[in-house]
Amino acid sequence: MSDNIQKNNNSEEIDLAVLFQKIKGFFKWIIKGIYNIFLFYKRFAVIVIILLVIGFVAGYFMDTTASKTYKNEVIVVPNFGSVDYLYSSVEELEAKRRIGDISFFKSMGIDSVSYFSGIEIEPIVDIYSFLGENESNLNAFRALKGDASSAKEMETAKNYKFHRITIYTRTRKNSAKVISRIMDFLNNNEYFNSLKDSLRTNIDNRIKVNRQVVGYINDILRMQGNDSINRGIPDDKLFYFRAESLTGSMGDLVSSQQELFDDIDKLTINATDTDKVIKEVAVKTNIPKKGITSTKKWLFPLLLFIVFSGVSLFIYLFRRVKEIATEE
């Protein structure tokens, strides 16, 4: 019995020794591989340096001579149900640019298509404000089973309030001009401009009426206050009456007055937002590209280094396979 236990212990000790030996061999293989890579680049250091210099010079030359593309962003709010009109107009501009319709762009005030290199639009997804707008939006979101990641792909994504128009230009100095002409083109629609004028008149009238009603309520409250003073009601009682829960007729007046103030604020903001069919909220011009791929003087050396390393690795593997295949 004791002999069997001793044999089992010896077997376990041998297994652990083999395991540790394999782990040690694995780490030695990694260290050896890293050392061999270091020796390889040390052996071909001159070639690597020459390739990096050639890549840098070629990339710098390409950066200075090639035409650059500048990115410009305009955050807009389409008003009066003009979302579909906005998207179709942007698609029309891009289609006209691709076919080089010079007369079309000249009629817009853009002298040359050469410095206008593209336009695109996308909604700025704000799922919480979108759901809060109406019940139909909430139902649409429920149909997605609460998956906000697919909100940008659904058809109702166009109903978000804010949208980003990205305009690409080839010269910095013409960026502002191109943006201005495009916004003028988007706002030049007779139907939506007529809606804008009608709605603006309606908003102004509502604000005027609300302010008149607020004035009437102030007069009533002032008269009530004067009447309370004339009847000798103590100040603390008068304050308690106006601060009590809004259940009585005077309380209803105070509550209605506050609602009118809120409505006036909303209408004023609405009037500011709807002074154009396509209202620009923010404009960013000539946004620089960031990262190593933004300039060829850093990209080309990296590509040459990767190509050299890949070719060298392929040659090494080919030789190893050949040695294995020719072994007897």
Secondary structure, 3 states (H helix, E strand, C coil): CHHHHHHHHHHHHHHHHHHHHHHHHHHHHHHHHHHHHHHHHHHCHHHHHHHHHHHHHHHHHHHHHCCCCEEEEEEEEECCCCHHHHHHHHHHHHHHHHHCCHHHHHHHCCCCHHHEEEEEEEECCCHHHHHCCCHHHHHHHHHCCCCHHHCCCCHHHHHCCCEEEEEEECCCCCHHHHHHHHHHHHCCCHHHHHHHHHHHHHHHHHHHHHHHHHHHHHHHHHHHHHHHHHCCCCHHHHHHHHHCCCCCHHHHHHHHHHHHHHHHHHHHHHHHHCCCCEEEEEEEEEECCCCHHHCHHHHHHHHHHHHHHHHHHHHHHHHHHHHHHHCC
